[in-house]
Amino acid sequence: MQLVGVRGVSKVFANGVEALADVSLDVQEGEFLSVLGPSGCGKSTLLRLIAGLTEPTTGAIDWSAGKRRNLGFVFQEPTLMPWATALANVALPLKLRGMARSEREARAAQALGNVGLKGFERVWPRELSGGMKMRVSLARALVVEPRLLLMDEPFAALDEITRHRLNDDLLELWQKSGVTVVFVTHSVFESVYLSQRIVVMAARPGRVSAELAVTEPYPRSQGFRTSAEYAAWCRQASSRLGEAMAA
């Protein structure tokens, strides 16, 4: 079932920059969709439009129930409050919704446990590694039990080992929760490993150039990363990206 439909969306900023031009795509309930493209192709702008953080110049964002539903957003940077513990950072969305302290802290503690940070509830952001900060950010997005999780190149600044580990953890969380994920990346390898479907974008202005359905089964493991099948999918995605960049 379709969850979100992007219908002929264009976005022109006040300075005249045309970020997106006539973008259309469907996001299906429960799927893992990656948006792949070079820097400057409007991937982040597309996420912000879906989230309602900005409005399209033309076109529309259609939701299955007629209105924007509960969603979580993980940005490129963890954006944690430095004066608050990991628990308080994760509990913030629930606090803003007026949830009682005991309930929100219990849910936040569970969310931290789900991302592998049980025992780090009272730790300050300055005491966490980059990967751990991103886990806290992910827990904060998931604590509201979103229907849709939007992720804007969340692992781009991390080392390869940490990035691979978080990719595996994210897939496990996605399969357990059933949340729909739209994941922005400029990494061919990451998009193939994670996704059921890849939307490839061309730049200036941003537009959908191609789609690729990755039909490999889940769970995907380290064995898949080193397989001939994975290499073949990466070649396909790389070819589509090359065509988009040349368009």
N, C-alpha and C positions, 0 to 999 in steps of 0.2 A: 504494500500500500504506500502511496506517495505521502510523504510528510511535508515537504516544502517544494514549491515550484518557483524557479526564477524565470520570469517571463519578460524577455526583450529588454533587459535592464541596461541602461547606460548611466554613467556618472561623470559629470563635468564639474570640477571644483571651481571655486570663485575666481581663482587665478587663471582660469581658462584651460587648465590641464584636463584632457579627456582620459580618465582612468579606465573606463569600461565602455564598450560599444556593443549594444544589442546582444547581451549575454543571456542565454536560456539554458537551463538544466533542471533536472528533477532529482530530488533526494528522497530515496525510498526508506521507509520505516525500518530501522534496525541494521541498515547497511553501514559498511566502512568505506567511505568515499574519500579519495585524496584528490586535491587540486594541485597539479604540478605545473610549474612554469618558471621562467627566469625572473630575476629581480626586476621590479617595475612593471609587471604585467597585470597588476590590479588584484592579485590573490587576496591580500589583506583587506582591500576595499570591499571585495565580494563578501568576505566573512562579516564585516561590519554592517553591510547592508542586510544580510540575513538576520543578524542579531538585533537590528533596529537601532544601532548606534548612529547611523546616518541614513538619509533617505535617497532613493534613486532620483536622478534627474528626469528620466523617462522609464517606463516599464513598471513592473510590480513584483512583489514577493508574496506568493500565495501559500497559505497554510491550510492543512487538511481540515482543520476545525474552524476555519474562517478567521482565526486570530492567532497572534504569536503565542506559542506555548512555552512552557518552562524550558530554559536552556542554560548551559554552562559555557564559559569562555575561558580558554587557557591562552594567554598571550605569549609573545616571544620571550619576554622577561617575566620572572616569577611575580613581580609587583607585590611583594609581601610588605606588611607594615613592620618596620624594624623595631618598634616599641612594644610589639605584641608577640606572645609565644606562638609556636606552631599551632597549638590547639585553638588559641584565640583567633588566629588568622583564618583557620578553616571554619570556625564557628560564626565568623562575621556575617555571611549571607543569611544565616538563620536568625541571628540577632536583629538584623535589619527587618526581618519578617515578623519580629515580635515574639519569637519562640522563647519559652522559659529557659533560664540559664542551665538548669540541670539537664533538660532534654537536649538542648543544643550542644552542650559539652559532651554528652554521651554519644550523640551522632557524629560529632567532630572526631572524637577519639576512635570510633569505629571506622570512619573514613580514612584516618591516618593509618590505622592498621591494615586497611585494604590496599594501601599503596606501599606497604612494607616499612612503615615508620612507627610501629607500636613501641612505646617506651620513649618516644621523642616529644611527647605532648608539651612538656614544659621547657623545651629548648628554644632559644632565641634564633632568629634568622641568621645573625652574624656567626653563629656557631655551626651552621649547616654548609655542606658542600653545594656546588651548583646543581648537581643531580638531585640532592635531597630537597633543595628549595623548589625545584620543579615538581617534585613529588607532592610537596605541600600545596603548591598551586593547583595541581591536578585534584588532590583531595578536596580542596575548597570548591572546585567546579562541580565535583561529583556529589558533595554533601547534600545538595538540594534535590538529588535524584532527578536529574534533567532528562527530558525526552530527547534532547539534541545536545551534543557536545561539539563545540567549535574549537579547533586548535590551530593556532597561527604560528607555524614553524617553532614549536615549543622546545625542540631538542637540538636546534641548529648550532648553539654555542657550546654544546657539551662534547667531551672527548668520545671517541668512537666506541670504546668499551661501555661507557655509561649510556650512550645513546642506544646501543643494541639491547642492553638490559631493560631500559625503559620502553623500548619498542615491544619487547616480549611481555612486560608487565601490562602495558596498555592493551595489547590484544587479549590478554587474560581477563582484564577488567571489562572490556567490551563484550566478550563472550558471556561472562557471568551476569552482567547487568542488562544486556539487550539494548543499551543506549545506541542511538544513531550518532555516528561520528563523521564530521567533515574536517579533514586534516590537510592543512596547507603546508607544502614543502617544495624546495627546489632540488631535492635529492631523488634521482631516479631509483636508486637502490632502496631507499626508505619507502617510497611510494609502492613499489612492487611487493616488498616484504609485508606491508601492512594491509593492503587494500583488496577489496573485492572489485572495485572499479576506480579507474584513474581518469580524471578530466584534465586534458592538457590545454594550457592557455598560451596564446600568442600575445605579444606586447605591442603597445603604442598604436592604438589603444587596446586594452585587454579584451580578449574575446576567446570563445571556446574554439580550439583548432581541431581537437580529436578526442575520442574516448577509447579506453581500453579496458576490457573486462578481464581481470586476472582470475582464472577459474581454478587455481590450485586450492586444495582443501585446507581447512584448519583442523587442529592447531598447526601453526607453522613454527618450526624450531631451527636450531643452528644447522641441522642437516639440510634444511631447505635452502639456507643461505649459501651453502657450498655445492648445491646440486646443479646439474646441467639445465634443468627446467627453469630454475631461478635465473641463471645466466641468459637463457633464451628470452624470458619475459623482460629482463633488463634491456636487452638489445632492442626489443620491440618498443619499449617505452622511450628509450634513448632516441630511436629513429623518429618517433612521433614528435618528441621534443625538438629535435633538430629541424624537422619540417616546420614546426610552429615558429621557431626562432628565425627561420629563413623567409617566412611568409611576409 
